[in-house]
């Protein structure tokens, strides 16, 4: 194999790796609902153990680790995620008092 062929193949492999990395780094936004309470949580990463007994994630609203055994998960847009997780204004902050 010539040096040019080796460089060409290496360049192709590096390019393919860059494309795969770019595609896999896209953020996915999740809304998770606990059916029994109706509580909703928001995160960008969820984990399921191999035995599928629970869902584990970090709540984007307060950085708390959450584990749920009953849940509904749906993907949402970035704008929905940001609207749901932005800090809520308090009554004290809204008054000019």
N, C-alpha and C positions, 0 to 999 in steps of 0.2 A: 504494500500500500504506500502510495506516495505521500509526501509531507503535505501537499495541497489537499489531497483527499481527507487526510486526518484533520486538518484545520477546518475544512468545509463541514465534515460530520460533527466536529466539536461545536462549531458555530450553530449548526442546526439544533443540536441537543440543548445548548444554552438558551437559544431562542424559544424552543418549545417549553423548557422549564420556566422561563420568564412569563410566558403566556399562561401556563397553568397556575403559577403563583398569583398572577393578577386576577385571574378568574376566581380562585378560591379565597381571595382576601376580601371579597365583597361581603359587607355586613348584612346579616339577616336579622330583622326585628320581629320579636314574638310578643303576643299578648297571651297570657296564661290565665285561665279562669278556674277557680276552685268551685265546682258545681254546688256543693253542699252549703257554702257560705255566700257565694256570688262574688267573693273577693277577686280582684283582677291584679295581675302582676305583669311587669314588663321587663324584658331582658334581651340580650343579643346572643346569649349562649346557653344552651341547655345540655344537660348530661343525663343519660339513662344508664344505670348499671346493667350488667349482662343479664341479671335475673328479672329486669323490668319491674321491680317492685315499687319504684318511686321515680319521680322526676326531680332533679336537683338543678338549681340555678341561682344566680345572684340577682336580687330585686334591684332594678335600676333606680328606683325611687329613693332607696335608703341604704343600698349596698349590703343588705342583709342576705345571708345564705338561706334559701328556702328549699324545703323538701315537701313534696306533695304526693300522696298516694292516689288521689282522684283529681283529674285535671282535664281541661280542654285546651288545646294549643292551636293558635292560628297565627299566620304571618301577617304583618301589617306593614304599612309604608313608613319610611323614615319620618315624614311629617306627622303621621299619627302617633308614632313613638315619642317624638319630641313634645307634641302637645300633651300627651298623657304623663310624661315624666318631668315636665318643667316645674320648678318650685311654685307652689300655690301661694297666692297673696293672702296675707292674714288681715283680719279686720283692723288691727292696730296699724299695720303698714299702709292701709288704704285711707285711714282718717288723718285729717290735718291737725288734730287735736292738741 
